[in-house]
Amino acid sequence: MDDGKGFYYSIFFQNTPDRRVSVDLSPRNITMSKDHPPIPSWIIPKPPPRKKGELLHPAKFPETLIEEFVKIFTKKGDSVFDPMVGTGSAVLASTRIGRNGYGMDISEEYAKMAQDRLREDFPLTLFEKDMKERPRYEIVCGDATKMDELGIFENIEFDYCITSPPYWSMLRNTGSEYQRSRRRKDLPLFYSDDDRDLGNIKDYGQFLRALTEVYNAVASRLVESGYLTIIVKNVKRKHVIYPLAWDLVSELCRPGGLYTYVGNTFWCQDDVPMKPFAVGIVWVSNTVHQYCLHFQKKPELP
């Protein structure tokens, strides 16, 4: 589809039909951002090996990836937020390049791990000058779906939010190569057994609505025309492809939504070998890319 400004496309294949309404990302149905920094079409970050403690988290993303986007959408001294901070990658990447970082996570274990990683990067000092020159950071344990009720960070305006949500119930696909690999290493297979964990929601529609509510709550914390980046990929479940990335674009950027759509950067995972997997009697390829979806808060919002 060509709207005169560029081409937009999405291709899906599946062997079992479903009754869900297909996603139409034409400019008739989503609001496009008109003024934003240039974004790369694709990116291949080269992260260092994960440390032993970081391996406990089943879906950590690399700080080198985060730094690229923080540099694009913020300047030094700005504040960056991640409502599902995990091991603290977004906050760590932001503070390393002179931004203030804030994050929350529903898991006490991961919130503590994130705090420990930041303390390791910024050890305590008795020199006041060193403290003043350091970026500010704070990580709390809390439920992202109840940000407004909890009043967490309510006095702070964020210039940018970058985050990666659970990919629905993908981590609980018991037959996946990913699960087999982590099981062999005796590593956690999913985030938690907490009922509040979005990754434990069984119904896809309910999961999508909960995720949309989180990002709409984030909009109220962003500065005027502030930016949001969501790192995500589509989900294959029981022979059906769920276009999670594009469902999010549709929900957040519909005419009555709180965001405009800036565009997508492909995170190319060239360290993931391309090979086919058997799903039932059908051969499918593994996924070697993720979507980094960029949004902008609508300027007329408070």
Secondary structure by P-SEA (a helix, b strand, c coil): ccccccccbbbbbbccccccbbbbcccccbbbbccccccccbbbbbccccccccccccbbbbaaaaaaaaaacccccbbbbbccccccaaaaaaaaabbbbbbccccaaaaaaaaaaaaaaccccccaaaaaabbbbbbbbcccccccccccccccccccccccccccccccccccaaaaaaaaaccccccccccccccccccaaaaaaaaaaaaaaaaaacccbbbbbbbbbbbbccccccaaaaaaaaaaccccccbbbcbbbbbccccccccccccccbbbbccccccbbbbbcccccc
